[in-house]
Amino acid sequence: MRQRLALRTNDVARARRAVAKQFDLVDRGVFLDEGSNMAFTFTRLNTIKPEMVAEATRDARASAEQFAKDSGAGVGSIKQATQGYFTIESRDGETGAWGVSDTPYKKVRVVTTVDFSLE
């Protein structure tokens, strides 16, 4: 008999305990297909997105201020800004089955472009 189960939950600790028990099945002779491991997906991008964009904007202004200081100019207003893409990866670059992360720890990155006027 072959059967595939999928569990979706926000209770990571409980899910990990359940996965650890799969080895009890192996000890009893049950064969588990490859891909029977845990995969973690980050689903809360919208909760962290505003602060990430704000931080990226602050960082861009700090860089602009350094450029301005080095050239004897001042930083004016934002001429143009674009929010680029967000990437969500395993914190340590690890991936498991189907390219999905095997670790609950994520690294979220935003790419932004901000053009300031120099005065």
Order of alpha helices (4+ residues) and beta strands (2+ residues): alpha-alpha-alpha-beta-beta
